[in-house]
C-alpha cells in the first residue's frame, strides 16, 4: 500500500516479522508508517476488507430500504440520508451512493469500496469528522 492512501487513525493490517497484525496508523512517512507502536514499511501494510460487521462497528445502522439486488443499505447514524453503503453482487464490493442536494436525488454507485481505511477516509471527506469504532462493539 502507498502511504498517501492513509490518514492518521486508519485501521489496517500490517506485517510484523512473520505475523500479520491489525492496528491503527499513528504516524505517516513517505516510505514507512507507525502503526500502534510498530514502525512498518508502507509495502507491508494492507487494507482490511470492508464487511457489514465493520460498518456496524463504526456506528453505521442498517436502513429499512434495500437496493434492487435485495441487500440492506447502511448509513452512518448522524448522517442518515446524506450517503449510504451497500453490498452489490454485480461488482462484489460495497458501493457508495451520495445524495445530490442540488437535484434532491441519490447519485448511485459513486464509488466501489474495498477496505476499512477507504470508508474512514471517505467519511472524513464527506463529513469533516473522523470515523471511529463505537464503544461496546465486538
N, C-alpha and C positions, 0 to 999 in steps of 0.2 A: 504494500500500500504506500502511496505517496503521502508525506506528512502534510501537504497542502489540503488534503481531504479531511483533516481532523480539526477539531476545536477542543479547547480545554473542557474537560468534563465528559467527553465522549467515552462510551463503554465499548471496549474492543477485546479481541483475543490477541495474545502475543506469545511468542516463543521465548521460553526461559530455559536455557540448557536444552534438554530433550523433551521438555513438557510444555504443552500449551496451557496457558492460564488466561483468566479473564480479569480485566481491571479497568481503571478509569485514568484517562490521559490527564496528567498534571503539568506537563511542560512539553513544548513542541519546538524541535530544531529542524534544520534543513535535512539532515540525514539520520537523526535519531530523535527519540522522544522519551519522556519519563512517564511510565505507567505505574501508578501507585508509587512504589519506591524503586522500581526496576528501570535501568537505562536500556532501551531497546532500539535496535536499528529499525528504521521505517520498513525495510523489506521483511522484517519478522513480525509485522502487525497485520492482522486480518480482521475484516468485519465479521460481526455476528449476524447470522441470518435472522431477519425480522419474522416474527410469528405473532399470532393473536395473543399468546401469553406475554410477550414483551410489551405489546400495546397496552394490555391491562396493567402491567407493572408500572407503566408510565402514566397511568391515570386516564387512559382513553376509556370511553364507555361504548358498549355495543348499542348501536342505534336500532330502532324498530324497523327502519326501511332496509331493504336489501338491494343489491344490484341485480340486473336481469338474470345473471347466472345463478342467483339464489343464495349467494354468500352474504353474510352480515357485513355491515359497514361499521367503522369505528371512528369516533370523533373525540378530540380532547374535551374534557368536561367543561372547562371555562371558555372554550371557543367553538361550541356546538354551532353548526350552521355556516361556519367560515370555510372549513375544509373537512375532508373525510378520507379515510384509507380503507381499502377493501382488497381481498384476495381475488385474483382472476385466473380461471383455468385457461383463458386464452393465451396469456403470456407466462403463466405460472409464477407470478410475482404479486406483491402488494402494489396497488396503484393509488395515486394521489389525485383527488378531484378538488378543485378550488372554486369558491363562489366568485363570480364576476359581479361585483356590486353595481357596476355601471349598467349592466344589462339585467341583473336580477336572476341570472341563470347560472347553473353549475357548469363549469368547464370540465369535461370529463377526461380522464387519463392524461393529465398534465405530465405526469412522470411515473415511471416504474421504479419501485424501491426494493433494494435487496437487503440492506443492512441496518442494524440498530443505529449506528452513528449517522447514517443518512437521515433517518427520521429525526434524530436530535438536531441535526444541522438545519433541516427544512423547517422544523418547528420554530427554531430561533429566527430564521429568515422571515417567516410569516407572522410571527407574534412579537419578536423582540425579547422573548423570555426564554430562559434555559428550560429544557425538558429534563426532569429528574425523576428517578424512581420514587414512587409514592410509599410512605411508611406502611408497614403491615402488609406488604405484598411478598409472596414467596420468591 
